[in-house]
Amino acid sequence: MTVLRYEIFGEAVDFVDCPDFADGFLSILRGWTFRAIPHDPHRPPYLVFEKNRGGYQWNSPWLTEQQRARRGKSRTVQDAVCDFHYEFIDWYADRHPRNFCLHTAAVAFSGGAILFPAVQKAGKSTLTMHLAMRAHPLLGDDVVAIDADTLDADALGLLPRMRLPLPAREADPGYSDFLAARAGLTDRHWRYAAMREDELLPLGARMPIAAVVLLDRQPSGAAELSSVTKGEALKTLIDQNFGIIDRPNLVYDRLKALALQTECVRLRFSRPGEAADLLSQTFGLPGLKSKLPEAAS
Amino acid sequence: MSNRGVPRIYRRHRTVREDELDGVLFLIDEEEKSIHALEPLGRAIWLLLLEPTATGEIVALLSEAFPGVSPGRIAADVRRLLSDLEDSNLISPQ
């Protein structure tokens, strides 16, 4: 039995007979400290990933017996990493109790980050990648943390993940090639986009939030921006928060402050490339490298 | 014995923090660790339930207040919103 032990968030994490599983994780993370530490049998691991009888599985303190019994094994590294994807985010949220975690994409523009809160089938990830094609670095395509004190956005350093099959008809002509050049781990349902260093901000990189854009995808029609009430924007932000959930007064007061201090608009669109152009023209390309935030140490 | 036909009367069950922003009424419930956002219809129901009010009366009052919405749609929305508020332990039947 071969055990690779790493320390993440101060906890021991063991990979048992599955160095490929560890490599899979490393491939989807940017800016995370995966510090290899010697195995100490007196220090029990917080998390265990293992491969046995041809399958990958993991065990963690937050799984109930029932969940453990119900879980199947993943046949491939890709399936296993995708399976753990949201657990990673929950783990981050648990270790950052002063951060909200919002189910939203976040992209860098000249005045700061723009949030695109998740709305079912709104094309958030596709739009995000079209913005990346236009030199807007991503803070994340699915989840971003918000510091409850400063209301800055914090990147989680997780590669974007695209649902398969990729949209073909409405996307930019170069979209497929852009993604093909960045193809990362892929399972039956998802493909990670292995963004280049300047295309995805690492874990802990921080930006002020410039705007909240509610997406309204339509089957046809030109892209347009319109105003949205602060009340509707706040409702959306609250609905998408899953970080701090046990302090509703704090959640309300800080997310209200965020809604009041940022521009809130609705983007109606049918073609993500056209929408990305409109956003880029309206909010501006981020400045030169010196304006980008420093990565967290 | 069936309660069919007996008007169901609701009232607020307890006090929670309220705040309004651009027509959306937010109920911030520290006890149940939740936040509810009530848009015009839900907001109107919440205001009516300051006093015990029967479901039928709520539907009638809101049908007058929102003449552009069909009474059937209002009745369905009222039932759904009352059920949500009751499930959240914010209102209770008398």
Interface residues (C-beta under 8 A of the other chain):
Chain A: T229 K230 G231 E232 L234 K235 I238 D239 I245 D246 R247 P248 N249 V251 Y252 K256 A259
Chain B: R17 D19 E20 L21 D22 G23 V24 F26 I28 D29 E30 K33 S34 I35 A37
